[in-house]
Amino acid sequence: MLESIQVLIIEDDFRIAEINREFVNRVEGFIVEHVVKTGEEALTYLRSTRRLPQLILLDVYIPDVQGLNLFWTLRNEFTEIDVIMITAAKEVETIAEALRGGIFDYIVKPVDFDRFERTLLSFRNQKFIFTTKSELQQEEIDRLTGHQVTTTSKIEDVEEGLPKGIDQLTLEKVKKILQESDESGITALDAGSKVGVSRSTARRYLEYLVSVKEADAKLKYGDIGRPERKYTPWTK
């Protein structure tokens, strides 16, 4: 099992930095190791720490550096650390340069948690693959690089047979929670709370299980008459 992925946040706005910290800590398998607000603080920390983070969340607009200069310093000096840009910068030139520099993802502010979570889960899955395999087949490489070719209308995970947006590790956790629920079933909110993902993410996994006949869903009415969708293991 992978150890928690250590994250460094480089963000000069302390309010956004705290939001990013909260988002990271909500995703299982990640922990914020440190937060800095300037390029100088970032480089001082990285050059002195005994354990480098595996992932950096970086804003383009850092007050003591110009443009993507800090990004290129990080890429040249700390090649083993992956970078996700989280920024308000939408200029094509900036995005293209960041992509050429090998960023893992580019997320435009304001950050939507579900979008953020998908990125971190994808990063976690990539780390899992890199630490558990010595070789990769072309299909696996295509999936990692986003260049998967398919002749069907649905892009599916070649290795696991899963739709895009469904990863095996989270799916197994949702299935376990579902199996452990009582006969009244479980809601997406409860499942998300137990697994450590958002309500909408849990609903996506539960609806996938319904689609493959591993779960059943029924509307139940609460005390105030508002219906809620409850999920139970498939019994038919």
RAKA-V123836 format. One record per helix or strand. SS is the DSSP state (@ for helix, = for strand). FROM is the first residue (numbers start at 1). LEN is the number of residues. If there is no record, write none. Layout:
SS;FROM;LEN
SS;FROM;LEN
This chain:
=;5;6
@;14;13
=;30;7
@;39;10
=;55;4
@;69;9
=;82;6
@;92;9
=;105;4
@;113;20
@;138;8
=;156;1
=;163;1
@;168;13
=;186;2
@;188;8
@;199;13
=;215;7
=;227;7
